[in-house]
Amino acid sequence: MVNQSTSEELVSINPATGQEVRRIATTSINELNDVVERATHAFRHSGWKDLLPHRRAAVLRAIATGLDAEKEHLATLQMCDNGKPLSECRGMVEYAVGAFNYYASVCETLQTDVTPPRGDYVSFTVLEPFGVVAAITPWNSPIMNDATKVAPALAAGNAVILKPSEDSPLLSPELARIARTAGLPENMLQVVQGRGAEIGSALVAHAGVDMISFTGGTDTGRAIARVAGDRLVPVALELGGKSPHIVFADADREHAVAAVAAGIFGSSGQSCVAGSRLFIEEHVYDVVLNQVVERAKRIVVAAPDEVGVEVGPLASFHHRDRVQAFVERARAEGGRILCGGHAPRGGPYDKGAYYMPTVVEGLHPESQTCQEEAFGPVLVAIPFRGEADLIAKANGTAFGLACGIWTESFKRAWRIGRALDAGSVWVNTYKQSVTTTPFGGFKNSGLGREKGIEGLRLYCQVKSMFFGLHDSPLPIAK
């Protein structure tokens, strides 16, 4: 169910053309109270949480089928909503389909523990849903992020209130509609719309919300964690990154250069795991960096539905302004712009929120540019001398989401991979993320793990049960 008010509207602007796509009514605070009340009632009385796991799984698979049937519509809508290339949007709908199918399988096969007894009893664990889950998703990959939270939360038996970003409001209502058509009970998945500082804050603070799952910026994550701490409700946070992408001298250079470019310029750099800090072993630094720059210069920046497009516009005009300010600060800190560093001009570029792939060098690893997340197509190159120097520099930020390592030495890859503060380590590949494998960060990059079996357990609370086998009454004291 989509819950909206007529008092204020969000406007979805196509970042490739600057044209309005659709207006979405926002949810008022009074309406939010009704949403939470309906979610609570649905959780308690719809029967969803009490369905046998294979029955819940059947509905999740029906949702997957519904998403797949509307793949082209959903992909086109996301392309218009946030500017990603159409091929990438199709892939994200396919990911959402896979997420619902995967958690259907986990739902009906997940086992709990029979624990070793230390007395005359049988003991075991069961998993219980929290109740009403607030799922707050960002604007960069709407349908994928929605599915990552909604599929396991529903599989666990929870009711979900989904709050998408105000900058990409169009996909979440589609998911809710498809879920209801697939047989999900009324009000088990509802969507609220509005600005994070208003309706998002009210949702997080609402006494009827039993668990919070948020993906987005670290500062907002901290604020949510403070509220969750005061309320003593569990919270999962998938936050920012400043991921190191490392190239040793013995790396397969062709593959490494291609992966570096894909890791930062894919999705226009609007990815939490973007490899935004490039570390190159000192004695091959110039050669590798020149190859990366040449690849960046050849990237096809075009409209997201154009044949051959590699990079589309940024998701919004105000975000492009933010990325431009980030690059200007890099210049002020002494950075040398080797390519890009500006918005393209002429023709369709003048109407859209485009920004050229940018490579910067000459900055100190502790500069703001090297420490803070740009969330755009901006790569900072840094040389390193030896493993100890690399580890100190690569770990020298507040983030710890992901890293990439290119080397032909298994032992070196193992040493570096274990030494780096990162929730995901990619060796001789990059940006591999699948529903079946846990994902999350160290340090300021978040709390908890989404995806994989842990992704379903995230939305459960463990209950221990004891069945007594005593032959005589229990004594007062043992």
C-alpha positions as CSV (number, residue, x, y, z in Angstrom):
1,M,0.0,0.0,0.0
2,V,1.3,3.5,-0.9
3,N,0.5,6.2,1.6
4,Q,0.5,9.8,0.3
5,S,-0.9,13.2,1.2
6,T,-2.0,15.9,-1.2
7,S,-0.4,18.6,0.9
8,E,3.1,18.5,-0.7
9,E,4.6,16.8,-3.7
10,L,8.0,15.4,-4.6
11,V,9.0,16.0,-8.2
12,S,11.0,13.3,-10.1
13,I,13.3,15.0,-12.6
14,N,14.9,13.0,-15.4
15,P,18.6,13.9,-14.9
16,A,19.4,13.2,-18.5
17,T,16.9,15.8,-19.9
18,G,15.9,18.0,-16.9
19,Q,12.3,17.3,-17.6
20,E,9.7,16.3,-15.0
21,V,8.8,12.6,-15.0
22,R,6.2,12.4,-12.3
23,R,4.9,14.0,-9.1
24,I,4.5,12.0,-5.9
25,A,2.4,13.1,-3.0
26,T,4.2,13.1,0.4
27,T,3.1,11.4,3.6
28,S,2.1,13.7,6.5
29,I,2.9,12.9,10.1
30,N,-0.7,12.1,10.8
31,E,-0.8,9.7,7.9
32,L,2.5,8.1,9.2
33,N,0.8,7.3,12.4
34,D,-2.0,5.5,10.5
35,V,0.6,3.7,8.4
36,V,2.4,2.4,11.5
37,E,-0.9,1.4,13.1
38,R,-1.9,-0.5,10.0
39,A,1.5,-2.2,9.8
40,T,1.2,-3.3,13.5
41,H,-2.3,-4.7,12.9
42,A,-1.2,-6.5,9.8
43,F,1.8,-8.0,11.6
44,R,-0.4,-9.2,14.5
45,H,-3.5,-10.3,12.6
46,S,-2.8,-11.0,8.9
47,G,-1.4,-14.4,9.6
48,W,1.8,-13.7,7.6
49,K,4.2,-14.3,10.5
50,D,2.4,-17.6,11.4
51,L,2.5,-19.0,7.9
52,L,4.6,-22.1,7.4
53,P,7.9,-21.0,5.8
54,H,7.2,-22.7,2.5
55,R,3.9,-20.7,2.3
56,R,5.7,-17.4,2.8
57,A,8.3,-18.6,0.2
58,A,5.5,-19.1,-2.4
59,V,4.4,-15.5,-2.0
60,L,8.0,-14.2,-2.3
61,R,8.5,-16.3,-5.5
62,A,5.3,-14.8,-6.8
63,I,6.7,-11.3,-6.1
64,A,9.9,-12.3,-8.1
65,T,7.7,-13.4,-11.0
66,G,5.8,-10.2,-10.9
67,L,9.0,-8.1,-11.0
68,D,10.4,-10.2,-13.8
69,A,7.2,-9.7,-15.9
70,E,7.6,-6.0,-15.6
71,K,11.3,-5.8,-16.0
72,E,11.4,-3.4,-18.9
73,H,8.8,-1.1,-17.4
74,L,10.7,-1.0,-14.1
75,A,14.1,-0.5,-15.7
76,T,12.9,2.3,-17.9
77,L,11.2,4.0,-14.9
78,Q,14.4,3.8,-12.8
79,M,16.4,5.1,-15.8
80,C,14.2,8.2,-15.9
81,D,14.2,8.5,-12.1
82,N,17.9,8.5,-11.5
83,G,19.7,8.4,-14.8
84,K,21.5,5.1,-14.8
85,P,22.1,3.5,-18.2
86,L,19.2,1.3,-19.2
87,S,21.3,-1.8,-19.3
88,E,22.4,-1.3,-15.7
89,C,18.8,-0.7,-14.7
90,R,17.7,-4.0,-16.3
91,G,20.5,-5.7,-14.3
92,M,19.1,-4.1,-11.1
93,V,15.6,-5.4,-11.7
94,E,17.1,-8.8,-12.3
95,Y,18.9,-8.5,-9.0
96,A,15.6,-7.7,-7.3
97,V,14.1,-10.8,-8.9
98,G,17.0,-12.9,-7.6
99,A,16.7,-11.4,-4.1
100,F,13.1,-12.5,-3.7
101,N,13.8,-15.9,-5.1
102,Y,16.8,-16.4,-2.9
103,Y,15.1,-15.4,0.3
104,A,12.2,-17.6,-0.6
105,S,14.6,-20.5,-0.6
106,V,16.3,-19.3,2.6
107,C,12.9,-18.9,4.2
108,E,11.9,-22.5,3.7
109,T,15.3,-24.1,4.4
110,L,16.8,-22.0,7.2
111,Q,17.7,-24.2,10.2
112,T,18.1,-23.2,13.8
113,D,20.1,-24.9,16.6
114,V,19.4,-27.8,18.9
115,T,21.8,-26.8,21.7
116,P,23.8,-29.2,23.9
117,P,21.8,-29.7,27.1
118,R,23.5,-29.5,30.6
119,G,20.6,-30.9,32.5
120,D,17.3,-32.8,32.2
121,Y,15.8,-30.8,29.3
122,V,15.9,-30.4,25.5
123,S,17.0,-27.0,24.4
124,F,16.8,-25.3,21.0
125,T,16.4,-21.9,19.3
126,V,13.7,-20.4,17.1
127,L,13.7,-17.2,15.1
128,E,11.0,-14.6,15.7
129,P,10.3,-11.5,13.6
130,F,10.7,-8.1,15.3
131,G,7.4,-6.7,14.1
132,V,7.3,-3.5,12.1
133,V,10.6,-2.8,10.2
134,A,11.4,0.7,8.9
135,A,13.4,0.2,5.7
136,I,15.0,3.5,4.4
137,T,16.8,3.3,1.0
138,P,19.0,5.7,-1.0
139,W,18.6,7.2,-4.4
140,N,21.5,5.5,-6.3
141,S,20.0,2.0,-6.9
142,P,16.4,2.1,-5.8
143,I,14.9,-1.3,-6.9
144,M,18.0,-3.2,-5.9
145,N,18.3,-1.6,-2.4
146,D,14.5,-1.9,-1.8
147,A,14.7,-5.7,-2.6
148,T,17.8,-6.2,-0.4
149,K,15.8,-5.0,2.6
150,V,12.2,-5.9,1.8
151,A,12.8,-9.5,0.7
152,P,14.5,-10.8,3.9
153,A,12.4,-8.7,6.2
154,L,9.2,-10.2,4.8
155,A,10.8,-13.7,4.7
156,A,11.4,-13.3,8.4
157,G,7.7,-12.5,9.0
158,N,7.9,-8.8,9.6
159,A,5.7,-6.0,8.3
160,V,7.7,-3.4,6.4
161,I,7.4,0.3,6.0
162,L,9.5,1.4,3.0
163,K,10.8,4.9,2.8
164,P,12.7,5.7,-0.5
165,S,14.8,8.7,-1.1
166,E,13.0,11.9,-2.0
167,D,15.3,12.0,-5.1
168,S,14.1,8.6,-6.4
169,P,10.6,8.1,-5.3
170,L,9.2,6.1,-8.3
171,L,10.3,2.5,-7.8
172,S,9.1,1.7,-4.3
173,P,5.4,2.1,-5.0
174,E,5.8,-0.2,-7.9
175,L,7.3,-2.9,-5.7
176,A,4.5,-2.5,-3.2
177,R,1.9,-2.8,-5.9
178,I,3.5,-6.0,-7.3
179,A,3.8,-7.5,-3.9
180,R,0.2,-7.0,-3.1
181,T,-0.8,-8.5,-6.5
182,A,1.4,-11.5,-5.7
183,G,-0.6,-12.3,-2.6
184,L,1.2,-10.4,0.2
185,P,-1.4,-9.5,2.9
186,E,-2.7,-6.0,3.0
187,N,-0.5,-3.5,4.8
188,M,2.4,-5.9,5.2
189,L,4.4,-3.7,2.8
190,Q,3.6,0.0,2.8
191,V,5.5,3.0,1.3
192,V,5.8,6.4,2.8
193,Q,7.1,9.4,0.8
194,G,8.9,12.6,1.8
195,R,12.1,14.2,2.8
196,G,14.5,12.3,5.1
197,A,14.7,15.2,7.6
198,E,11.0,15.1,8.0
199,I,9.1,11.9,7.3
200,G,12.3,9.8,7.6
201,S,13.1,11.2,11.0
202,A,9.6,10.7,12.2
203,L,9.5,7.1,11.0
204,V,12.8,6.3,12.8
205,A,11.5,7.9,16.1
206,H,8.1,6.3,15.9
207,A,7.3,4.2,19.0
208,G,5.5,1.6,16.8
209,V,8.7,0.8,14.8
210,D,10.4,-2.2,16.1
211,M,13.6,-2.3,13.9
212,I,15.3,0.1,11.6
213,S,17.3,-0.7,8.4
214,F,19.1,2.2,6.7
215,T,21.3,2.6,3.7
216,G,22.8,6.0,3.0
217,G,25.3,8.6,4.3
218,T,27.4,8.1,7.4
219,D,26.2,11.3,9.1
220,T,22.6,10.3,8.7
221,G,23.4,6.8,9.9
222,R,24.9,8.3,13.1
223,A,21.8,10.3,13.7
224,I,19.6,7.2,13.2
225,A,21.8,5.2,15.5
226,R,21.5,7.8,18.3
227,V,17.7,7.6,18.0
228,A,17.7,3.8,17.9
229,G,20.0,3.8,21.0
230,D,17.7,6.0,22.9
231,R,14.7,3.8,21.9
232,L,16.7,0.5,22.4
233,V,15.6,-0.9,19.1
234,P,17.9,-2.8,16.8
235,V,19.4,-1.0,13.8
236,A,21.2,-2.0,10.7
237,L,23.3,0.6,8.9
238,E,25.0,0.3,5.5
239,L,26.9,3.6,5.1
240,G,29.6,5.3,3.1
241,G,33.0,4.2,1.8
242,K,36.3,5.5,0.5
243,S,37.4,2.2,-0.9
244,P,41.1,1.6,-1.8
245,H,41.8,-0.1,-5.2
246,I,45.3,-1.4,-5.2
247,V,47.6,-2.3,-8.1
248,F,50.9,-4.1,-7.4
249,A,53.6,-4.2,-10.0
250,D,53.0,-7.9,-10.8
251,A,49.3,-7.4,-11.6
252,D,47.7,-8.3,-14.8
253,R,47.8,-4.7,-16.0
254,E,45.1,-4.9,-18.7
255,H,42.6,-6.4,-16.3
256,A,43.6,-4.2,-13.4
257,V,43.2,-1.0,-15.5
258,A,39.8,-2.1,-16.8
259,A,38.6,-2.9,-13.3
260,V,39.9,0.4,-11.8
261,A,37.9,2.3,-14.4
262,A,34.8,0.2,-13.9
263,G,35.1,0.4,-10.2
264,I,35.0,4.1,-10.0
265,F,33.3,5.3,-13.2
266,G,30.6,2.7,-13.4
267,S,27.2,4.1,-12.2
268,S,28.9,7.5,-12.5
269,G,30.8,6.7,-9.3
270,Q,27.5,6.7,-7.4
271,S,28.2,3.5,-5.5
272,C,29.1,3.0,-1.9
273,V,31.8,0.6,-2.9
274,A,33.3,2.8,-5.7
275,G,37.1,2.3,-5.7
276,S,37.7,6.0,-5.3
277,R,41.3,5.8,-4.0
278,L,43.8,4.2,-6.4
279,F,47.0,2.9,-4.9
280,I,49.7,2.0,-7.3
281,E,53.1,0.5,-6.4
282,E,55.6,3.2,-6.8
283,H,57.9,1.9,-9.6
284,V,54.9,1.3,-11.9
285,Y,52.9,4.3,-10.8
286,D,53.3,6.5,-13.9
287,V,52.7,3.6,-16.4
288,V,49.5,2.4,-14.7
289,L,48.1,5.8,-14.0
290,N,48.6,6.9,-17.6
291,Q,46.7,3.8,-18.8
292,V,43.9,4.6,-16.3
293,V,43.7,8.1,-17.6
294,E,43.6,7.0,-21.2
295,R,40.8,4.6,-20.4
296,A,38.9,7.4,-18.6
297,K,39.2,9.7,-21.6
298,R,37.6,7.0,-23.8
299,I,34.6,6.4,-21.7
300,V,31.3,7.1,-23.5
301,V,29.3,9.6,-21.6
302,A,25.8,9.8,-23.1
303,A,22.1,9.6,-22.5
304,P,21.2,6.4,-20.5
305,D,19.2,4.9,-23.3
306,E,21.8,5.6,-26.0
307,V,23.5,2.6,-27.6
308,G,27.0,2.1,-26.4
309,V,26.6,4.4,-23.3
310,E,29.0,3.6,-20.5
311,V,28.3,6.5,-18.1
312,G,25.1,8.4,-17.9
313,P,24.3,11.6,-15.9
314,L,24.5,11.9,-12.2
315,A,21.3,11.3,-10.4
316,S,20.3,14.9,-9.9
317,F,21.5,18.4,-10.7
318,H,22.1,19.3,-7.1
319,H,24.3,16.2,-6.7
320,R,26.3,17.2,-9.7
321,D,26.9,20.6,-8.0
322,R,28.2,18.7,-5.0
323,V,30.6,16.6,-7.1
324,Q,31.8,19.8,-8.8
325,A,32.5,21.4,-5.4
326,F,34.4,18.3,-4.4
327,V,36.7,18.6,-7.4
328,E,37.2,22.3,-6.8
329,R,38.3,21.5,-3.3
330,A,40.7,18.9,-4.7
331,R,42.2,21.7,-6.8
332,A,42.5,24.0,-3.8
333,E,44.3,21.3,-1.9
334,G,46.9,21.1,-4.7
335,G,45.5,18.2,-6.7
336,R,46.4,18.0,-10.4
337,I,43.4,17.1,-12.6
338,L,44.6,14.7,-15.2
339,C,41.3,14.3,-17.0
340,G,37.7,15.5,-16.5
341,G,37.1,17.9,-13.7
342,H,34.1,19.5,-15.4
343,A,30.6,19.0,-16.8
344,P,30.5,18.3,-20.6
345,R,29.1,21.0,-22.8
346,G,27.0,21.1,-26.0
347,G,23.9,19.3,-27.3
348,P,22.1,17.0,-24.9
349,Y,24.8,17.6,-22.2
350,D,23.5,21.1,-21.6
351,K,20.1,19.7,-20.5
352,G,21.3,16.9,-18.2
353,A,23.3,16.5,-15.0
354,Y,26.4,15.0,-16.7
355,Y,29.9,15.0,-15.3
356,M,33.1,13.8,-16.9
357,P,35.2,10.9,-15.5
358,T,37.8,12.6,-13.4
359,V,41.3,11.5,-12.2
360,V,43.3,13.5,-9.7
361,E,46.8,13.1,-8.4
362,G,49.3,14.9,-6.2
363,L,47.2,14.9,-3.0
364,H,48.3,13.9,0.5
365,P,46.5,10.8,1.7
366,E,45.2,12.8,4.7
367,S,43.7,15.6,2.6
368,Q,39.9,16.0,2.7
369,T,39.6,14.9,-0.9
370,C,41.3,11.6,0.0
371,Q,39.3,11.2,3.2
372,E,35.7,12.1,2.2
373,E,33.3,10.3,-0.1
374,A,32.6,12.1,-3.4
375,F,29.9,9.6,-4.5
376,G,30.7,10.6,-8.1
377,P,33.1,9.8,-10.9
378,V,36.2,11.1,-9.2
379,L,39.4,9.0,-8.7
380,V,42.3,10.0,-6.6
381,A,45.7,8.3,-7.4
382,I,48.3,7.7,-4.7
383,P,51.7,5.9,-5.0
384,F,52.9,3.5,-2.3
385,R,56.2,1.9,-1.4
386,G,55.9,-1.6,0.1
387,E,53.2,-3.4,2.0
388,A,53.6,-1.5,5.3
389,D,53.2,1.8,3.6
390,L,50.2,0.6,1.6
391,I,48.4,-0.8,4.7
392,A,48.9,2.4,6.7
393,K,47.6,4.6,3.8
394,A,44.8,2.3,2.8
395,N,43.5,2.0,6.4
396,G,44.0,5.7,7.0
397,T,40.3,6.7,6.7
398,A,37.2,6.5,8.9
399,F,35.7,4.1,6.3
400,G,36.0,0.3,5.8
401,L,33.5,-0.9,3.3
402,A,35.4,-2.6,0.5
403,C,38.8,-2.9,-1.3
404,G,40.3,-4.3,-4.4
405,I,43.8,-6.0,-4.7
406,W,45.6,-6.8,-8.0
407,T,48.5,-9.1,-7.7
408,E,49.6,-12.5,-9.0
409,S,50.9,-13.5,-5.5
410,F,48.3,-15.4,-3.5
411,K,50.3,-15.0,-0.3
412,R,50.5,-11.2,-0.8
413,A,46.8,-11.0,-1.6
414,W,46.1,-13.0,1.6
415,R,48.3,-10.8,3.8
416,I,46.9,-7.5,2.4
417,G,43.3,-8.7,2.4
418,R,43.5,-9.7,6.0
419,A,45.3,-6.5,7.1
420,L,42.8,-4.1,5.5
421,D,39.8,-2.7,7.3
422,A,37.1,-3.7,4.8
423,G,33.9,-5.7,4.8
424,S,34.4,-7.0,1.2
425,V,37.8,-7.8,-0.3
426,W,38.1,-8.4,-4.0
427,V,41.3,-10.0,-5.3
428,N,41.9,-9.7,-9.1
429,T,38.3,-8.6,-9.6
430,Y,36.1,-5.7,-8.3
431,K,32.6,-4.7,-7.4
432,Q,31.2,-8.3,-7.2
433,S,28.2,-8.2,-5.0
434,V,25.6,-11.0,-4.9
435,T,22.5,-11.8,-2.9
436,T,24.1,-15.0,-1.5
437,T,27.1,-13.3,0.1
438,P,27.1,-11.1,3.2
439,F,27.7,-7.4,2.7
440,G,28.5,-4.6,5.1
441,G,31.3,-2.5,6.4
442,F,33.9,-1.9,9.2
443,K,34.4,1.3,11.1
444,N,32.2,4.2,9.9
445,S,30.9,2.1,7.0
446,G,28.1,0.6,9.0
447,L,26.7,-2.0,11.4
448,G,25.3,-5.4,10.6
449,R,25.4,-7.5,7.4
450,E,22.9,-7.6,4.6
451,K,22.6,-10.3,2.0
452,G,23.3,-14.0,2.4
453,I,21.7,-16.0,5.2
454,E,22.9,-13.4,7.6
455,G,20.6,-11.0,5.7
456,L,17.5,-12.9,6.9
457,R,18.8,-13.4,10.4
458,L,19.3,-9.6,10.5
459,Y,15.5,-9.2,10.7
460,C,15.0,-11.9,13.3
461,Q,15.4,-12.1,17.1
462,V,16.6,-15.4,18.6
463,K,14.4,-17.2,21.2
464,S,15.8,-20.0,23.3
465,M,13.3,-22.7,24.3
466,F,13.7,-25.4,27.0
467,F,11.5,-28.5,27.4
468,G,12.0,-30.2,30.8
469,L,12.5,-33.9,31.1
470,H,12.8,-34.0,34.9
471,D,11.8,-37.2,36.8
472,S,11.3,-35.2,40.1
473,P,10.3,-31.7,41.1
474,L,12.9,-28.9,40.8
475,P,14.6,-28.1,44.1
476,I,14.8,-24.6,45.5
477,A,18.6,-24.7,45.6
478,K,21.0,-26.9,43.7
